[in-house]
């Protein structure tokens, strides 16, 4: 399996700590403090944080703050390509660090085939939030996104819920041409055009190619969520 360096800087208005590590692509990797090699909850228990700014070496990446005992996720978000992070975009809802919490990163590399891209997405529903992915997506080919860990379609993972939000990140230089939601019979429920991601010209964010909030789209059994892409 491939690896890459991932890091997340967590901070408030008075201090910051950088958590880093060698992330194994395709799995959630624990990141530790760059100076003490200590987990988040042990290093700064009960500290308030309001910003998370993370990076990966190349491809795509996401982070989460998770309780190592209960597995409850308190905060999650995107990593950007190294050199393109943004302090302003790293704002998160204020969070008090629990003693058992750790920081983890999920990465995938740049696809080695010129006409293919890798993509990940945070999909929010009334059942919760899941990380989805589509790997080796061929240019112009409508491709299903499935949960990163269980490889379930949205109709299996989020059946009988409402999709409330979504953000999608393609590998560096990739264009998200469109995103579409289909019912179990293949009928089109929802579709929209999308964009590049910074620093590629035309992008509006260094973190995602598309983001939508405030949705209320019912998810039925057998529904699928698909994307069309163009490689760099």
MIDOSE-1310 file (N, C-alpha, C; in nm, 2 decimals, decimal comma, always signed):
residues 232
xxxx	+0,08/-0,12/+0,00/+0,00/+0,00/+0,00/+0,09/+0,12/+0,00; +0,04/+0,23/-0,06/+0,11/+0,36/-0,07/+0,09/+0,44/+0,06; +0,19/+0,53/+0,08/+0,18/+0,61/+0,20/+0,21/+0,76/+0,16; +0,18/+0,85/+0,25/+0,22/+0,99/+0,23/+0,21/+1,06/+0,36
xxxx	+0,27/+1,18/+0,37/+0,27/+1,26/+0,49/+0,14/+1,33/+0,50; +0,08/+1,33/+0,62/-0,04/+1,41/+0,65/-0,02/+1,48/+0,78; -0,08/+1,60/+0,79/-0,07/+1,67/+0,91/-0,19/+1,76/+0,94; -0,23/+1,78/+1,06/-0,34/+1,87/+1,10/-0,29/+1,96/+1,21
xxxx	-0,30/+2,09/+1,19/-0,27/+2,19/+1,30/-0,40/+2,23/+1,37; -0,41/+2,20/+1,50/-0,53/+2,24/+1,58/-0,49/+2,35/+1,66; -0,58/+2,45/+1,67/-0,55/+2,57/+1,74/-0,67/+2,64/+1,80; -0,64/+2,74/+1,89/-0,74/+2,84/+1,93/-0,68/+2,97/+1,92
xxxx	-0,73/+3,07/+1,99/-0,67/+3,21/+1,97/-0,55/+3,23/+2,05; -0,50/+3,13/+2,12/-0,38/+3,15/+2,21/-0,27/+3,05/+2,18; -0,30/+2,94/+2,12/-0,20/+2,83/+2,10/-0,23/+2,75/+1,98; -0,13/+2,67/+1,94/-0,16/+2,57/+1,83/-0,07/+2,45/+1,85
xxxx	-0,11/+2,33/+1,80/-0,04/+2,21/+1,80/-0,05/+2,14/+1,67; +0,06/+2,09/+1,62/+0,06/+2,02/+1,49/+0,07/+1,87/+1,51; -0,02/+1,80/+1,45/-0,03/+1,65/+1,46/+0,00/+1,60/+1,32; +0,10/+1,51/+1,31/+0,15/+1,46/+1,18/+0,18/+1,32/+1,19
xxxx	+0,20/+1,26/+1,07/+0,23/+1,11/+1,06/+0,24/+1,07/+0,92; +0,28/+0,95/+0,90/+0,29/+0,88/+0,77/+0,16/+0,81/+0,75; +0,07/+0,86/+0,66/-0,06/+0,81/+0,64/-0,06/+0,69/+0,54; -0,12/+0,58/+0,57/-0,13/+0,47/+0,48/-0,26/+0,50/+0,40
xxxx	-0,24/+0,51/+0,27/-0,36/+0,55/+0,18/-0,47/+0,44/+0,19; -0,59/+0,49/+0,21/-0,70/+0,40/+0,21/-0,75/+0,35/+0,35; -0,68/+0,40/+0,45/-0,72/+0,37/+0,59/-0,71/+0,50/+0,67; -0,78/+0,50/+0,79/-0,77/+0,61/+0,88/-0,64/+0,59/+0,96
xxxx	-0,55/+0,69/+0,96/-0,42/+0,68/+1,02/-0,42/+0,78/+1,14; -0,37/+0,73/+1,25/-0,36/+0,82/+1,37/-0,24/+0,92/+1,35; -0,26/+1,04/+1,39/-0,16/+1,15/+1,38/-0,12/+1,19/+1,52; +0,00/+1,21/+1,55/+0,05/+1,24/+1,68/+0,12/+1,38/+1,68
xxxx	+0,13/+1,44/+1,80/+0,20/+1,57/+1,81/+0,34/+1,56/+1,75; +0,38/+1,66/+1,67/+0,50/+1,66/+1,60/+0,62/+1,67/+1,69; +0,61/+1,72/+1,81/+0,72/+1,73/+1,91/+0,72/+1,62/+2,01; +0,61/+1,59/+2,07/+0,61/+1,49/+2,18/+0,56/+1,35/+2,14
xxxx	+0,52/+1,33/+2,01/+0,46/+1,21/+1,96/+0,35/+1,16/+2,06; +0,26/+1,25/+2,10/+0,16/+1,22/+2,19/+0,02/+1,24/+2,12; -0,08/+1,16/+2,16/-0,21/+1,18/+2,11/-0,28/+1,31/+2,16; -0,37/+1,35/+2,08/-0,44/+1,48/+2,11/-0,50/+1,49/+2,25
xxxx	-0,58/+1,39/+2,29/-0,64/+1,40/+2,42/-0,55/+1,40/+2,54; -0,43/+1,33/+2,52/-0,33/+1,33/+2,63/-0,25/+1,46/+2,63; -0,23/+1,51/+2,52/-0,15/+1,64/+2,51/-0,22/+1,76/+2,56; -0,34/+1,78/+2,52/-0,42/+1,90/+2,56/-0,56/+1,87/+2,60
xxxx	-0,57/+1,78/+2,71/-0,71/+1,75/+2,75/-0,78/+1,87/+2,80; -0,91/+1,88/+2,77/-1,00/+1,99/+2,81/-0,97/+2,12/+2,75; -0,87/+2,13/+2,66/-0,85/+2,26/+2,59/-0,95/+2,28/+2,48; -0,98/+2,41/+2,46/-1,08/+2,45/+2,36/-1,00/+2,47/+2,23
xxxx	-1,05/+2,42/+2,12/-1,00/+2,45/+1,99/-1,11/+2,50/+1,89; -1,07/+2,59/+1,80/-1,17/+2,64/+1,71/-1,12/+2,65/+1,56; -1,00/+2,58/+1,54/-0,95/+2,58/+1,40/-0,87/+2,45/+1,38; -0,89/+2,40/+1,26/-0,82/+2,28/+1,21/-0,77/+2,29/+1,07
xxxx	-0,64/+2,29/+1,05/-0,59/+2,32/+0,92/-0,49/+2,20/+0,88; -0,53/+2,12/+0,78/-0,46/+2,00/+0,75/-0,41/+2,00/+0,61; -0,31/+1,91/+0,59/-0,25/+1,90/+0,45/-0,21/+1,75/+0,43; -0,21/+1,72/+0,30/-0,16/+1,59/+0,25/-0,05/+1,62/+0,15
xxxx	+0,03/+1,51/+0,11/+0,13/+1,53/+0,01/+0,08/+1,54/-0,13; -0,01/+1,45/-0,17/-0,06/+1,45/-0,31/-0,18/+1,35/-0,32; -0,29/+1,40/-0,38/-0,40/+1,31/-0,40/-0,53/+1,38/-0,34; -0,58/+1,31/-0,24/-0,70/+1,36/-0,16/-0,68/+1,33/-0,02
xxxx	-0,75/+1,41/+0,07/-0,73/+1,38/+0,21/-0,84/+1,44/+0,30; -0,88/+1,37/+0,41/-0,97/+1,42/+0,50/-0,92/+1,39/+0,64; -0,98/+1,46/+0,74/-0,94/+1,44/+0,88/-1,06/+1,42/+0,97; -1,04/+1,36/+1,08/-1,15/+1,36/+1,18/-1,08/+1,36/+1,32
xxxx	-1,16/+1,41/+1,42/-1,12/+1,40/+1,56/-1,22/+1,30/+1,62; -1,17/+1,19/+1,67/-1,25/+1,08/+1,71/-1,21/+1,03/+1,85; -1,31/+0,99/+1,93/-1,29/+0,93/+2,07/-1,24/+0,79/+2,05; -1,12/+0,76/+2,09/-1,07/+0,62/+2,07/-1,14/+0,51/+2,15
xxxx	-1,22/+0,55/+2,25/-1,30/+0,45/+2,32/-1,44/+0,43/+2,27; -1,51/+0,54/+2,25/-1,65/+0,54/+2,21/-1,67/+0,54/+2,06; -1,56/+0,58/+1,98/-1,56/+0,60/+1,84/-1,65/+0,71/+1,79; -1,70/+0,80/+1,89/-1,77/+0,92/+1,85/-1,68/+1,02/+1,78
xxxx	-1,73/+1,07/+1,67/-1,65/+1,17/+1,59/-1,70/+1,31/+1,63; -1,62/+1,39/+1,68/-1,66/+1,53/+1,72/-1,64/+1,63/+1,62; -1,53/+1,62/+1,53/-1,51/+1,72/+1,43/-1,45/+1,64/+1,31; -1,48/+1,69/+1,19/-1,43/+1,63/+1,07/-1,41/+1,74/+0,96
xxxx	-1,33/+1,71/+0,86/-1,31/+1,81/+0,75/-1,22/+1,76/+0,65; -1,17/+1,86/+0,57/-1,08/+1,83/+0,46/-0,93/+1,87/+0,49; -0,84/+1,79/+0,42/-0,70/+1,83/+0,41/-0,69/+1,90/+0,27; -0,59/+1,98/+0,26/-0,55/+2,04/+0,13/-0,42/+1,99/+0,09
xxxx	-0,38/+2,01/-0,04/-0,25/+1,98/-0,08/-0,15/+2,06/-0,01; -0,04/+2,01/+0,03/+0,07/+2,08/+0,10/+0,11/+2,20/+0,03; +0,10/+2,32/+0,10/+0,13/+2,45/+0,04/+0,01/+2,53/+0,01; -0,11/+2,47/+0,02/-0,23/+2,54/-0,02/-0,33/+2,54/+0,09
xxxx	-0,29/+2,54/+0,22/-0,39/+2,54/+0,33/-0,43/+2,69/+0,35; -0,54/+2,71/+0,42/-0,59/+2,84/+0,44/-0,64/+2,85/+0,59; -0,58/+2,95/+0,66/-0,62/+2,97/+0,80/-0,77/+3,01/+0,82; -0,82/+3,10/+0,73/-0,95/+3,14/+0,74/-1,05/+3,02/+0,72
xxxx	-1,02/+2,94/+0,62/-1,11/+2,83/+0,59/-1,10/+2,72/+0,69; -1,01/+2,72/+0,78/-0,99/+2,62/+0,88/-1,07/+2,63/+1,01; -1,16/+2,73/+1,01/-1,24/+2,76/+1,13/-1,34/+2,64/+1,15; -1,35/+2,59/+1,27/-1,45/+2,49/+1,31/-1,53/+2,54/+1,43
xxxx	-1,64/+2,47/+1,45/-1,72/+2,50/+1,57/-1,63/+2,48/+1,70; -1,63/+2,57/+1,79/-1,55/+2,55/+1,91/-1,57/+2,41/+1,97; -1,46/+2,34/+2,01/-1,47/+2,21/+2,07/-1,37/+2,19/+2,18; -1,42/+2,13/+2,29/-1,34/+2,10/+2,41/-1,28/+1,96/+2,39
xxxx	-1,15/+1,95/+2,39/-1,09/+1,82/+2,36/-1,11/+1,72/+2,48; -1,16/+1,60/+2,45/-1,18/+1,50/+2,55/-1,05/+1,42/+2,57; -1,02/+1,37/+2,69/-0,89/+1,30/+2,71/-0,87/+1,18/+2,62; -0,97/+1,12/+2,57/-0,96/+1,00/+2,49/-0,96/+1,03/+2,34
xxxx	-0,96/+1,15/+2,30/-0,97/+1,19/+2,16/-0,83/+1,18/+2,09; -0,84/+1,14/+1,96/-0,72/+1,14/+1,87/-0,75/+1,20/+1,74; -0,65/+1,24/+1,67/-0,67/+1,30/+1,53/-0,63/+1,19/+1,43; -0,71/+1,18/+1,33/-0,68/+1,08/+1,22/-0,69/+1,14/+1,09
xxxx	-0,62/+1,09/+0,99/-0,62/+1,13/+0,85/-0,66/+1,02/+0,76; -0,73/+1,05/+0,65/-0,76/+0,95/+0,55/-0,72/+1,00/+0,42; -0,63/+0,93/+0,35/-0,57/+0,98/+0,22/-0,59/+0,88/+0,11; -0,59/+0,93/-0,01/-0,57/+0,84/-0,13/-0,47/+0,92/-0,22
xxxx	-0,39/+0,84/-0,30/-0,29/+0,91/-0,38/-0,35/+0,96/-0,51; -0,27/+1,03/-0,59/-0,30/+1,06/-0,73/-0,30/+0,93/-0,81; -0,41/+0,91/-0,88/-0,42/+0,79/-0,96/-0,30/+0,79/-1,07; -0,24/+0,67/-1,08/-0,13/+0,66/-1,17/-0,16/+0,66/-1,32
xxxx	-0,29/+0,64/-1,35/-0,33/+0,64/-1,49/-0,38/+0,77/-1,53; -0,33/+0,82/-1,65/-0,35/+0,96/-1,69/-0,50/+1,00/-1,70; -0,58/+0,90/-1,74/-0,72/+0,93/-1,77/-0,82/+0,90/-1,65; -0,76/+0,88/-1,53/-0,84/+0,84/-1,41/-0,81/+0,93/-1,30
xxxx	-0,91/+0,95/-1,21/-0,89/+1,03/-1,08/-0,94/+0,95/-0,97; -0,90/+0,99/-0,85/-0,95/+0,94/-0,72/-1,04/+1,05/-0,66; -1,14/+1,02/-0,59/-1,23/+1,12/-0,53/-1,29/+1,07/-0,40; -1,30/+1,16/-0,30/-1,37/+1,13/-0,18/-1,47/+1,24/-0,15
xxxx	-1,57/+1,20/-0,06/-1,68/+1,30/-0,03/-1,73/+1,28/+0,11; -1,76/+1,39/+0,18/-1,83/+1,38/+0,30/-1,98/+1,40/+0,27; -2,06/+1,30/+0,30/-2,20/+1,31/+0,27/-2,28/+1,31/+0,41; -2,36/+1,41/+0,43/-2,43/+1,43/+0,56/-2,57/+1,39/+0,54
xxxx	-2,62/+1,31/+0,63/-2,76/+1,27/+0,62/-2,82/+1,28/+0,77; -2,95/+1,26/+0,78/-3,01/+1,26/+0,91/-2,97/+1,14/+0,99; -2,90/+1,04/+0,93/-2,85/+0,93/+1,00/-2,71/+0,95/+1,05; -2,64/+1,06/+1,00/-2,50/+1,09/+1,04/-2,42/+1,12/+0,92
xxxx	-2,29/+1,13/+0,94/-2,20/+1,17/+0,83/-2,10/+1,05/+0,80; -2,09/+1,03/+0,67/-2,00/+0,92/+0,62/-1,90/+0,97/+0,52; -1,78/+0,91/+0,52/-1,69/+0,94/+0,41/-1,71/+0,84/+0,30; -1,73/+0,89/+0,18/-1,75/+0,81/+0,06/-1,63/+0,83/-0,03
xxxx	-1,61/+0,73/-0,13/-1,50/+0,74/-0,22/-1,53/+0,67/-0,35; -1,46/+0,72/-0,46/-1,47/+0,65/-0,59/-1,32/+0,66/-0,64; -1,27/+0,54/-0,67/-1,13/+0,53/-0,71/-1,12/+0,49/-0,85; -1,01/+0,54/-0,92/-0,98/+0,51/-1,06/-1,10/+0,54/-1,15
xxxx	-1,16/+0,66/-1,13/-1,27/+0,70/-1,21/-1,23/+0,75/-1,34; -1,28/+0,68/-1,45/-1,24/+0,71/-1,58/-1,31/+0,85/-1,63; -1,23/+0,92/-1,71/-1,28/+1,05/-1,76/-1,42/+1,03/-1,83; -1,52/+1,11/-1,79/-1,65/+1,11/-1,86/-1,74/+0,99/-1,82
xxxx	-1,69/+0,90/-1,74/-1,77/+0,78/-1,71/-1,84/+0,80/-1,57; -1,98/+0,79/-1,58/-2,06/+0,80/-1,45/-2,02/+0,69/-1,36; -1,97/+0,73/-1,24/-1,92/+0,63/-1,14/-1,98/+0,65/-1,00; -2,02/+0,53/-0,95/-2,08/+0,53/-0,81/-1,98/+0,56/-0,70
xxxx	-2,02/+0,65/-0,61/-1,94/+0,67/-0,49/-2,00/+0,58/-0,38; -1,91/+0,51/-0,30/-1,95/+0,42/-0,20/-1,88/+0,46/-0,07; -1,93/+0,41/+0,05/-1,86/+0,44/+0,17/-1,72/+0,39/+0,17; -1,63/+0,47/+0,22/-1,49/+0,44/+0,21/-1,45/+0,31/+0,28
xxxx	-1,51/+0,28/+0,39/-1,47/+0,16/+0,47/-1,56/+0,04/+0,44; -1,69/+0,05/+0,42/-1,78/-0,06/+0,40/-1,81/-0,08/+0,26; -1,78/+0,01/+0,17/-1,81/+0,00/+0,03/-1,96/-0,02/+0,00; -2,04/+0,06/+0,07/-2,19/+0,06/+0,06/-2,23/+0,18/-0,03
xxxx	-2,33/+0,16/-0,11/-2,39/+0,27/-0,18/-2,47/+0,36/-0,08; -2,51/+0,48/-0,13/-2,58/+0,57/-0,04/-2,72/+0,51/+0,00; -2,78/+0,43/-0,09/-2,91/+0,37/-0,07/-2,90/+0,26/+0,04; -2,79/+0,20/+0,06/-2,77/+0,10/+0,16/-2,72/+0,17/+0,29
xxxx	-2,63/+0,26/+0,29/-2,57/+0,32/+0,41/-2,67/+0,42/+0,47; -2,75/+0,49/+0,39/-2,83/+0,60/+0,44/-2,98/+0,58/+0,41; -3,02/+0,46/+0,39/-3,16/+0,43/+0,36/-3,26/+0,49/+0,46; -3,37/+0,54/+0,42/-3,47/+0,60/+0,50/-3,42/+0,72/+0,58
xxxx	-3,34/+0,80/+0,52/-3,29/+0,93/+0,58/-3,30/+1,04/+0,47; -3,26/+1,16/+0,51/-3,26/+1,27/+0,42/-3,11/+1,32/+0,41; -3,07/+1,34/+0,28/-2,93/+1,39/+0,26/-2,94/+1,54/+0,29; -2,86/+1,59/+0,38/-2,87/+1,73/+0,42/-2,75/+1,81/+0,37
xxxx	-2,64/+1,75/+0,33/-2,53/+1,82/+0,28/-2,43/+1,73/+0,22; -2,34/+1,79/+0,14/-2,23/+1,71/+0,07/-2,12/+1,80/+0,03; -2,00/+1,75/+0,04/-1,88/+1,82/-0,02/-1,79/+1,71/-0,08; -1,73/+1,74/-0,19/-1,66/+1,64/-0,27/-1,52/+1,70/-0,30
xxxx	-1,42/+1,61/-0,29/-1,28/+1,65/-0,32/-1,22/+1,55/-0,42; -1,18/+1,60/-0,54/-1,11/+1,52/-0,64/-0,96/+1,54/-0,62; -0,88/+1,45/-0,67/-0,74/+1,46/-0,66/-0,69/+1,59/-0,73; -0,57/+1,63/-0,69/-0,51/+1,76/-0,74/-0,52/+1,77/-0,89
xxxx	-0,58/+1,88/-0,94/-0,59/+1,91/-1,08/-0,72/+1,85/-1,15; -0,79/+1,76/-1,08/-0,91/+1,70/-1,14/-1,03/+1,79/-1,14; -1,11/+1,77/-1,24/-1,24/+1,85/-1,25/-1,36/+1,76/-1,22; -1,44/+1,81/-1,13/-1,57/+1,74/-1,10/-1,67/+1,80/-1,20
xxxx	-1,70/+1,72/-1,30/-1,79/+1,77/-1,41/-1,93/+1,78/-1,36; -1,98/+1,67/-1,29/-2,12/+1,67/-1,25/-2,13/+1,57/-1,13; -2,24/+1,58/-1,06/-2,27/+1,49/-0,95/-2,42/+1,46/-0,96; -2,46/+1,34/-0,94/-2,60/+1,30/-0,96/-2,65/+1,19/-0,86
xxxx	-2,77/+1,20/-0,83/-2,84/+1,10/-0,74/-2,95/+1,03/-0,82; -2,94/+0,90/-0,81/-3,04/+0,82/-0,89/-3,12/+0,73/-0,79; -3,25/+0,70/-0,83/-3,33/+0,61/-0,75/-3,30/+0,47/-0,79; -3,37/+0,37/-0,73/-3,34/+0,23/-0,75/-3,37/+0,18/-0,89
xxxx	-3,46/+0,26/-0,96/-3,49/+0,22/-1,10/-3,40/+0,30/-1,20; -3,30/+0,37/-1,15/-3,21/+0,45/-1,24/-3,27/+0,58/-1,28; -3,38/+0,63/-1,21/-3,43/+0,76/-1,24/-3,35/+0,87/-1,18; -3,33/+0,98/-1,25/-3,25/+1,09/-1,20/-3,33/+1,17/-1,10
xxxx	-3,28/+1,18/-0,98/-3,34/+1,26/-0,87/-3,28/+1,40/-0,86; -3,15/+1,41/-0,87/-3,08/+1,54/-0,85/-2,95/+1,54/-0,92; -2,92/+1,65/-0,99/-2,79/+1,66/-1,06/-2,75/+1,80/-1,07; -2,62/+1,82/-1,06/-2,56/+1,96/-1,07/-2,43/+1,96/-1,13
xxxx	-2,38/+2,07/-1,20/-2,25/+2,08/-1,24/-2,16/+2,12/-1,12; -2,03/+2,10/-1,14/-1,93/+2,13/-1,04/-1,81/+2,21/-1,09; -1,69/+2,18/-1,04/-1,58/+2,27/-1,07/-1,44/+2,20/-1,05; -1,34/+2,28/-1,07/-1,20/+2,24/-1,03/-1,18/+2,28/-0,88
xxxx	-1,07/+2,25/-0,83/-1,03/+2,28/-0,70/-0,90/+2,36/-0,71; -0,88/+2,46/-0,63/-0,76/+2,54/-0,62/-0,64/+2,45/-0,58; -0,52/+2,48/-0,64/-0,48/+2,60/-0,72/-0,51/+2,59/-0,86; -0,58/+2,49/-0,91/-0,62/+2,49/-1,06/-0,71/+2,60/-1,09
xxxx	-0,68/+2,67/-1,20/-0,76/+2,78/-1,25/-0,91/+2,74/-1,26; -0,99/+2,83/-1,20/-1,14/+2,81/-1,20/-1,19/+2,76/-1,07; -1,10/+2,70/-0,99/-1,14/+2,66/-0,85/-1,17/+2,77/-0,76; -1,26/+2,75/-0,67/-1,30/+2,85/-0,57/-1,26/+2,81/-0,43
xxxx	-1,21/+2,68/-0,41/-1,17/+2,64/-0,28/-1,05/+2,54/-0,29; -0,96/+2,55/-0,20/-0,84/+2,46/-0,19/-0,88/+2,32/-0,14; -1,01/+2,31/-0,08/-1,05/+2,19/-0,01/-1,15/+2,11/-0,08; -1,23/+2,16/-0,16/-1,34/+2,08/-0,22/-1,37/+2,14/-0,36
xxxx	-1,42/+2,05/-0,45/-1,46/+2,08/-0,58/-1,61/+2,12/-0,58; -1,68/+2,08/-0,48/-1,83/+2,11/-0,47/-1,87/+2,10/-0,33; -1,96/+2,19/-0,29/-2,01/+2,18/-0,15/-2,16/+2,24/-0,15; -2,25/+2,16/-0,09/-2,38/+2,21/-0,07/-2,43/+2,18/+0,07
xxxx	-2,50/+2,27/+0,13/-2,56/+2,26/+0,26/-2,71/+2,29/+0,26; -2,78/+2,26/+0,37/-2,92/+2,29/+0,38/-3,01/+2,21/+0,28; -2,97/+2,09/+0,24/-3,05/+2,00/+0,16/-3,15/+1,93/+0,24; -3,25/+1,87/+0,17/-3,35/+1,78/+0,24/-3,40/+1,68/+0,14
xxxx	-3,30/+1,60/+0,08/-3,33/+1,50/-0,02/-3,35/+1,36/+0,04; -3,47/+1,31/+0,03/-3,50/+1,17/+0,08/-3,41/+1,07/+0,01; -3,35/+0,97/+0,09/-3,27/+0,87/+0,03/-3,35/+0,73/+0,05; -3,38/+0,67/-0,06/-3,45/+0,54/-0,06/-3,36/+0,42/-0,08
xxxx	-3,41/+0,30/-0,05/-3,33/+0,18/-0,08/-3,30/+0,17/-0,22; -3,17/+0,13/-0,25/-3,12/+0,12/-0,38/-3,08/+0,24/-0,45; -3,09/+0,36/-0,39/-3,04/+0,48/-0,44/-2,89/+0,48/-0,46; -2,84/+0,55/-0,56/-2,69/+0,56/-0,59/-2,65/+0,70/-0,61
xxxx	-2,53/+0,73/-0,57/-2,48/+0,87/-0,59/-2,35/+0,85/-0,68; -2,36/+0,93/-0,79/-2,25/+0,91/-0,90/-2,19/+1,04/-0,94; -2,07/+1,03/-0,98/-2,00/+1,15/-1,03/-1,94/+1,13/-1,17; -1,92/+1,24/-1,24/-1,85/+1,24/-1,37/-1,73/+1,33/-1,35
xxxx	-1,61/+1,29/-1,40/-1,49/+1,37/-1,37/-1,41/+1,38/-1,50; -1,31/+1,47/-1,49/-1,21/+1,49/-1,59/-1,07/+1,50/-1,52; -0,97/+1,42/-1,56/-0,84/+1,42/-1,50/-0,76/+1,54/-1,55; -0,66/+1,57/-1,47/-0,57/+1,69/-1,50/-0,51/+1,68/-1,64
